[in-house]
Structures are given as structure tokens and as C-alpha cells.
Amino acid sequence: MRFLKGAMVAALAAVTAVPVLPAVAQTPRNTVVFLREIDADRYDLHRSTARSAGEVVGMMTDTLVTMDFDGQTIRPGLAERWTVSDDGKTYTFHLRQGVTFCDGKAFTAEDVVYSINRWISRETRSPVAWRAGSVKEIRAVDAHTVEYELNEPFSELLSQLTLFFAGVIDKATVDRLGQNFGSQGFNGTGPYCWQSWTPRNELVLTRHPNYRWGPPMYQNQGPAHVERIVWRVVPEPSARLAAIQTGAADVTQYIPTIAINSLRRVPTVTMLTQPNYFWDFYLGFKVDKPVMNDRAVRRAIHQAVDREALVRAVWSGHAQPALNIINPNALDYDAQSDTMVPRFDPAAAQRTLDEAGWTMGSDGVRVKDGQRATFLTYGINTLENQRQSEIIQQQLRRVGIEMRIQLFDATVAWGRMATQEFDALFLSYPYFSAGDALSLYWHSRARPTPNRMNWNNPQTDAWLDEARSATDPAVRRTALANIQRQLAEEAPWLTTAREQLFVAVSNRVTGLRAHGLYGIGVYKALDMRTTR
């Protein structure tokens, strides 16, 4: 626990008095510096699911429709208005005129057709292509009208089209850059334009001067007030805190939770929050790998881990201990499944393993049929993962299970977690409903990513398909409840905590509101200004 205690002490010390770091000491006028803990693997909106990609891509692109700050209301975006056919299969989007890409090219319906088709193309292999629905055809009726035809109804389509994956991009730029699109350049219609990226260091955006079509929930529809945004990667939590409190940087949502209360008392910092926010941390198990393929082991892990203590130690109480795989505040959450999730009870964990034939070995690790109860866990090297992995490792060892841990820099972690070389993984993810969360991870066609648990169950698939195409909310709710109960029994992952959103803003910046869609703290930033 030494590194854990040391990290906590460093974070607290940073809030009281730490010198300004030279690397971020002077911010040019009308430039805003955003700090984050990790970089994205790339900024290709169809090939990355990372929050760190989405928070930047959301500033460089626009979507057909947008999500208001309440997390539920759909607003216009590139589409001024839309209609839905009586059978729920065809959406007609009427597009704004006068929209341009960052390079000055005029935006038309053909750009929407290209972007959606690239997203769902088998060649692209987007892990989230399912979010576009079961597409029959996307058609440009004329330069400013798009018909989006589905094979079957998809009740959450408009909500899905607010996410950054549905952003509109320029075909000519993609063709020119090829596999380097999103790493050596980008061209969207958003309020900010790509300038440069130095991986693991910083990404620089500049204002789109012609932008005047922002979402209606902003007072300013464009151009953005701020000329330049720098997204800077600062892995050390104490350094991020020091930069924010001294004004060397301006905005971050990557705040060590142990420092939240103290940071609220810093007069030069404002803390923004957003209650309409769903982001869960979990430990997922590859259910077809040795040890992890035993349901008794998975349920015993649930019984061995004290999630309330974990939240106090890792998130300093600024998160919610989790049980169900779905947040109780989310649409179509099933309360009965909560009662089926194994509770913290180390003695029960011991009994579960004993009854399943896992006997204690001489080295303190259980054995069954010559197989030791040991498994390898991958994760991104963040402070939360460092802390929770060490604590969970110790708690599992007490019941005879050995968890080995390898954490990687974010630029390589996503590639490593797309392999089959590990047995479990630490990840976190956003969602806006039970249907959204369950569709993301649990359909067999989502293997090997994002269904990294390799869950392959025909009944789960049938329930998901039923919920997805249901036009009756009661039918959808029942199908999703069945899945939640099934997963509660089978325990294919351990939900450890439900994150809360906090965004720290220096007094040099005004006009920001925390958003939270897909975990992204700041969306578009059209009302953001600098005071000096």
C-alpha cells in the first residue's frame, strides 16, 4: 500500500502549495489549456472508443443531432429538423445550409452518407458500428436531405447519433491520409480544427473561423470565443492539481478524488458537476479462459471484494459503490437483479470456492484439477487502476485467488486489450441507458472488442435483439431485465464503482458547463471565454 499512500499525500500537498511547472507556466492570451491523465491511441472517430479521443473529436466534428445538458433531450445539430416514418425504420434529416469543413469545403448530404457508411463498413471494423443501427441504406435525397433507412426499428437511434462516433468527416481528407487519418490530420465541421498532435504530450486545436451552427443549448452558436485549445497530457495527479490551482492550466476533469474537497476551497478554482452522468468502473473476466470459465470463481471474487471500502480508498468517497451492472438511475434498470448480485462476504467466498472443489495450496493459492486459481489482468495505467488493482489483489489473495496485474500506457493499452493473451481487465465506460450499456458489451457479435469477456450466449443475443427492435417500451424493459438477471447470476464482471463527474476550472476561464455525454466533461465549449 506504500504507493497508494504516497499518491494520496502528494495529491493533498499539491492543493496547498506546489510551484508552477515550467512546462505549463505561461499560457498565451485567448488560449485555453485542458489537462488530462492519458492520451488517446488515435483520433479516428470510427476506430477509437477512448474518452480521451471523444473529448477532442467532439470539438472537431458535428453530429446530425445533439444531446442537451439533461442527458435526455435531443436537439438539432447538422440537421435542423427530422421526421420518422410510421414503421420506425426511416429517418429523414433536413440539413443546415452554409456549413463548411475546416478547410473551407461546403458540407452536403453526401458527407453524411460517406461518414455513416464508413462508420458501419466491415473494412473499418469499428467496435461501435452497432450504435448506428441495422442500416439498410443511407441516401442523399438532395444536397441538404438525408434518408436514413433501417432494416428494423431502433428506438435509441437518435441518442446514439449524438455520440462522437457519428461525427461528419471529409472523405477527401480520409483518402489523402489513409491509415494516418486521426493521427496526422483531421477535417471536420466542428468549432475547432486540428493543428498538431505530439503523442503522449499535447494536441493543439485552433478556432474554426466560419463556424456559426452550434447546438441550440449554447448562447453562442459560433464562432468559438477562444482561438486556441491545447489538450495537454500530464500523467502525474499532483502536477495537474498544481497547474490548475496556480493558473498554469485552465480546465481538467481528471482530478484525484482525494483532492476534490480541498480543491473546492481554492478561491481561484471553480468546480463544475453534472448529475446526469453514467460512467462505471469494472473488472471484466474472459469467461472462456481457464479459471475465469468457472462461475464459482467469478462469484467468489464478488464476495471477496469490499466495494464500499474500495470506493473510500480509491475514490475518497466521491463515487458510488456498485452492485448491479446498470446504474439504478438509468432507463430500464432492473431492481430485482440487484438482489441477485453476490454481496461482500469473505467467509461466503471461501465456502463458494470450497464447494466448487478449489482447495487451498501450500503457497496460499487454491488449486483444482491441477489448475492454480491465478489469472492475469490488463489495464490502462491510471491512478484509479493502480489503486484498485492493488487493493483487489490483496483481498483476493485472502481467499486463495492470485491476481497478476499488467498496466499499460493508453497509447498501447487498447491494442493489448484487443488480444486474447490476458484473463481479465480493468476498464471503465459510459452509457445513457440499460439498453445502451448491455448492447455495447454483451452481444456475441461484439467479440473480441468491446465484448472482451468473450461472452457468447444465444439467449443473451435473443433478448438484446428483442430489446433493440422493440417499439413497445414494456417489451424492451422485460428483455433488458432478463439480461440483467442473467448477468447477476453468471457474474462475468465485477462493477467496482460508479464515477461522479467533476470539472475543475481556473478563474481565467468563464462560460463552461459540465456535460457528461460519453463521460466527456466539456462539450463544444462554444460559450467558453478567457478573462485574461
N, C-alpha and C positions, 0 to 999 in steps of 0.2 A: 504493500500500500504506500510505499515511500513516494513514488512518482505522483500518485494521486494527491497526497497531502501537499507535496511541493507545488503542484499546479494550482491548488486552491489558494495557497499562501501567495503565490505570485500574482494571481488574478486580483486578490484583495489589495495587495500592495500597489498594484497598478492604478487602482481607482483613487488612491490617496495622493501619491506623488511619484511620478516616473518622468525622467527627462524626455523631451521631444526627440523622436528618432530622426536622424538626418535624412533618411530615405523619403520621409513624408513631411518634412518640416515646413516647406513653403508651397502653398497652393496658389496657382495663378488666378487672377480675377476672372469671375464667371466660369470657373471650372469647379466641379464637384467631385470629390474622391469618395468612392464607395470601397469599403474594406470587406473582404470575405476570407474564409478559412482555407478553402481549396479552389482550384481551378477546374474547369470542365475538360473532358477528354477532347472535345471538338465543339464547334458551334454550327454544326449542320443540324437544323431543327428536326429532320426526319431520321437521324441516326443517333441521337443522344437523348436520353431520358433524364439527364442530370439537372437538378435545380440550378446549379451554377451555370449551365448553358441557358436554361429558360429565362433567368432573370436578365440576361443580356439580349437574347434573341427577341424577347418581348418588347425591348426598346427599339429594335431594328426592323420589326415587322408589324403588320396589322393583320387582323383576322376578320372574317366576314361579320361576325358578331362579337360582342364583348360582355364581360361579366361585371356587374356593378359591385360596389363595396360590400353589399349584404351577402354576397356569395350565392345568390339565387336568381336575381333578376337579370334577364338577358337584354342587352342594349344594342343599338346599331353599331356597326364598325365600318368595314368597307362596303357593307350592304346597308343602304338607307332603310330598306324595308324588305319584308319577305312574306310569302304565303306558303301554306302546307296543304297538300291535296287531302281529300276526304279519307282516303285509304292510308294516309300517313307515310306514303312512300316517296312522294315527290315534293321537294322544297324549291321554290322559285325565289332567287335572290336578285333584287334590283340594286345595282351598284352605284356608288357615288361617281360623279364625273369630276374631272380636274385633278385626280390623284396621280402622283408621279413617284417613280422609284428614286433612290438616292442619286443615280447617275442621270436623272432628268427624263428617262423614258416614261411615256404615258402608260398608266395602268389600265388594262382592259379585262374583259371576261376571260379571255384566253389565258391570262396569267393565273386566274383562279383554277381553271381547268388543269393547267400544267402542274400547279403546286399540289393540288389534291391527288392527281394521278401519280405524281412522283412519290407522295407520302404512302400510297397504298400499293405501289408497284412491288412485285416479288423481287425485282432486281435491287430495289432499295433495301429491302429486308428490315423495314422499320419495326422495332419491337412493340410499337403502339399503333400500328396501322388499323387495328380493330376499332380504335376510337373514332374512325371516320365512318363507321357503319358498314353494312354489307352493300357496297356500292355496285349498282348496275351500270350507271353511266353518269358522267358529269358533262354537261353540254353548254356551250356558249350559244345562246339563242341569238344574241346580237352583241355589240361591243360592251353593253352595260347590263346584260341579263344572263344569269346562270341558272340552269336547271340541274338540280342535284337529286338524281333518282336512285332509290334504294331497292334491293331485292325484297326487303321486308321492313316493317316499321322499326324505328329505333327511337324510343321515347326520350333518350338523353342526347340526341344528336346536337341540338343547339348548344347545350352546355359543353359538349366535347369540342365543338368548333370555336370556343373561346380560348382554348389552350394554345400554347405557343407552337405545338406541332402543326397546327392548322394555319400558320402564318403564310402569307403570299410572298413568293420569291421570284426572281427574274431568271428565266430559262437561259438567256444568253450568258449570264454570269456563271451559272452552274456548268454549262457546256465548256466555257473557257477554262474554268479552274478544275473541273473533273473531281477527282478524289480529294483535292485540296480546298474544295468549297467548304467554308466554315472554319478553315484553318489559315488560309492565306487571303481570304477576302469574302465579301458578302454583299448582297444588294437587295434591299427590301424597301417597303414604302413607309417604314416607321419613322418616329420623330427624331431618331438618331441613326447615324451612318457609321459603318466600320471604318476605322482609320488604321489600327495596327494591333497586333497581338504578340506578346512575348510570353510563351507558355510558362506557367508557374510564377509569373511575375505580375504582368498587368495587361489589360485590354483597354484600348482607348476608342471612344466614340465621339463623333462631332455632330453638331446640330444639323438636321435636315432643313435647309432654309425655306423650302417651298411647302413644308408640312402645314396643312390647315384643316385636317379631317379627323381630329382626335375624338375619342368616345365622349358622349354627352354628359357623363358624370363629372367631367372636368370643367372648370370655369374657362380655362384656356384650351381651345381646340388646336392651337399651334400658330406659328412655330413654337418650339420649346423656349422657355426663358433662358435656360442655361446653355452656353455654347459648347461645352466640352465635359464629358464624363469619363473619369478614369476608374476602372474596376481593378483594384489592386489586391493581390493575394498576400495575406500576412498570416502564416500558419500559427504564430505564437499568440495566445489569447492576451497575455499581458501587454504585448506590443499593440494590438488592436485597441485595447482599452486606453492605453496611454495616448495613442494618436487621436482618439475621439475626444477625450477629456481636455486635451491641450489645444484642440482645433487644428491639428496637423492633418486630420482627415475629417470627413463630414457625416457619413452615413454607414451604419452596419447593422445587420440583423444577426450577426454571428457573435453573440455576446455570451461569455461564460455565465451560466445561470447563477453561480455563486456571487457574481458581482452585480446582479440586477438591482437589488435593493440599494446598494451603495451608489450605483451609478444614477439612480433616481434622485439622489441628494446632491448631485453635482450641478451647480447653478448654470453652467454653460451647456448642458445637455438636456434634451427633451426625449422622453421615452414614449414611443407610439405602440399601441397594441391593437389587436384585431380578434374579436371573439369568434367570428365566423371562419374558423381555421381548423382543418383536419390534416394532421401530419403525425404519423405513428412510427415509432422505432420497433424493430423486431429482430429476433434471432430465428432465421429460417433453416429448415432441415431438408436435405436431399433424401426424400423418403425411399429411394431405390438403392441407396448405398448401405453397406454393412454398418450395423449398429443403429443408424438412423432409420433403417427399414423396420425396426421393432417399435410398435406403438407404445409398448410398456416403457421403453427408454424415453420416448418423447414426452409421455405423460409424467414420468418421474422427474424429468427436467423442469416441467412446470411446477411440480410440487416442491422441488429443491430450491427454486429461485424466489427470494423475497422481493417482490416488485415494489412494494411500498418503501422498503429500506433502500432499494436501488434508486428510486426517484429522489429520495432525500440526499443520497450520497453523490449521485451523478448530476442531477439537475437542481440541486439545492431546494427542492420542493416546488420549483417553477415548471412543473409538468404534472400530468395526471397518471397515477399508476394504472396500468391497463389490464384488462381481463379478456373481454371479447375481442375478436378480430376486427370488429367495427365499433367506431365511436358511438356511444349511446345517443349523441345529438344528431347523428347523420340520418338522412332519409332512409327508411326501410331497415333500420336497426331492429334486431330481434332480441327481446329481453330474455326469453327462455334459454337461449343459447348461453347467456352469461352464467346461468346456474350449472351448466354442464362442463365449464372450463375447470380443470384441476386447480385447486387453491394451494397456496403456500403451506406446506406441511412436511417438513423433512422426515419425520417418522413414517408418514404415509409413502414418501418416495422410497425409503428403504424397503418397505413391505411390497410396493409395486415391483421393484427390481427382484426381490427375493422370490416372489410368486411367479415371476416370468423366467426364473432359472438363472439369473445373473448372480453368481456367487462371488464373494469378496476374495480378491487375490492377495498374495503376500505383500505386494507393493501398494496395497490400498486401492487398486483399480479392479473393478469387477470383471469376471470372465464368464462366457457362455459358449460351449461347444468350441473351445479353443480361441474364440474371438474376444479380445480385450475391449472393454467399454471405453474406447477412445475415439475422438473424432477431430478433424482439422477444420478450423473456422477461418474464413477470409473476411476482410472488411476494409473500408476506406480509413486511412489514418487520420481520424479526427479525435478531438479531446473526449467527446462523448463515448466513442468506441474504445478508446484507450481505457477509460474509467470503467465502463460497464463490462468490458471483456474480462478485466482482472477480477472484478467482484464476482461475476457469474462463474468464472473459472474456479475460484475458491469455494463457492457454495456447492458447485457440482462435485468437487473433489471430496467434500464431506460425506457424500452418499455413494462414492465409489465410481464416479464418472470423470474421465480425464478429457478436458477440452484444450486442444492446442490452437494457438492463435497466430495468424499472419495478417498484418495490416499493411496496406499499400498506399502510395501517393495516388491521388484521384486520377492523374493523367494515365495511369496504367491499371488502376484497380478495376475499372469497368471491363476491360479486356480479360483480366484474370478471372473475374466473376462470371464470364460467359463460358468458361470451360467446365469440365467435369472433374477437375483434379482436387476438389475440396468436398467436405461433407456438410458444412453448414456455413451460414454467412450472416454478418450484421449489415442491415440496411435500414433505411427509413424511407417513407414515401407519403405523397399527398393523395387525397381523393376528395370528392364532394358528395358522395352518397354510397350506400352499400353496394348498389349495382356497379358503380364506377370502380370501387375497390376490388370487388370479387371478380369482375370481368378482367381486370388488369392482370391478376396473378394466377387464377386457378383453372382456366380453361386449358385443356391438353394442347391445343394448337399454339399456346403461348410459350411452350418449351422450345429451346432451353433458356430463353430470356424473354420477358421478365419472370416467367414461371421457372425460377431457378431451383425450386423444390422438386422439379420433375413430377409434379402431381398429375396423374393420368387416371381419371376416374370417369367412366361413361355416364354415371348418374349425375355427377357434378356438371359435366358438359351439357346434359339434357336440361337440367334446371337453369343453367346460365342462358342457354339458347331460348328457353321459355320466357325467362325474365326479360331478356333483351328485346324480344319482339312483341311483348305483351302490350296491348293497348288499354287493358283494364288494370288499374293500379293494384287492385286486390290480388290479381293473378301474379303480378310481378312480386308483390310483397311476400306471398306464400312461397314462391320458388326461391327467393333470396333467403328467407328464414330457414328453409330446408338446408341450404348450403351452410349457413352459419352454424346450425346444429351439428351437421356432419363434421365440419372442421373442428368444432369444440371437442367432439369425441375423439377424433383422429390426431389432434394436436400436431399438425405439420409445421407449425411455427409458434414461437413464444413472443407475443406482443409485450414489450417491456415498458413502454411509456408513450404518452400522447403529448407531443410537443406543444408549447404555447408560443405565440409569435410576439416578439419584442423587437422594435427597431429603434436604435439609438441615433439621434440626430443632433449635430452641433448647432449652436446658436448662430452660426454663419449661414445656415440654410433654413428657409421657411417654405410653407406650402405643401408639405408632404403629408400623405395619409398612408397608413399601413393597409395593404390589400390582402394578400394571403393566398390567392389562387395558385394552385400547384406549389404552395409553400413559398411563393415569391413575395418578399416583403414590400417591394416598391414596384409599381406597375406604371409604365409610360412616363411618369414624373413630369407631366405637362404643366402642372401648377407650381413646380419647384422653382425657387429663386435663391440667389445668393444675396446676402446683406452687405458684403464687402469683398 
